Amino acid sequence: MQFHDNHLLFDYNHLCLLTKVSAINPIL
């Protein structure tokens, strides 16, 4: 269960990173 929670947290952080990159480079 803990591993699953960590995986969700990783996905959330990765999504935030992609959102920031998209905000900087709308073309991507």
C-alpha positions in Angstrom: 0.0 0.0 0.0 2.8 2.4 0.8 4.4 1.6 -2.5 1.2 2.5 -4.3 0.9 5.8 -2.4 4.5 6.6 -3.3 3.8 5.8 -7.0 0.8 8.1 -7.0 2.9 10.9 -5.4 5.6 10.4 -8.1 3.0 10.6 -10.9 1.6 13.8 -9.3 5.0 15.4 -9.1 5.8 14.3 -12.7 2.5 15.8 -13.9 3.3 19.1 -12.1 6.7 19.1 -13.8 5.1 18.6 -17.2 2.7 21.4 -16.5 5.5 23.8 -15.6 7.4 22.8 -18.8 4.3 23.3 -20.9 3.8 26.7 -19.3 7.3 27.7 -20.3 7.1 26.1 -23.8 3.5 26.1 -25.0 4.7 24.4 -28.2 5.4 21.2 -26.3 
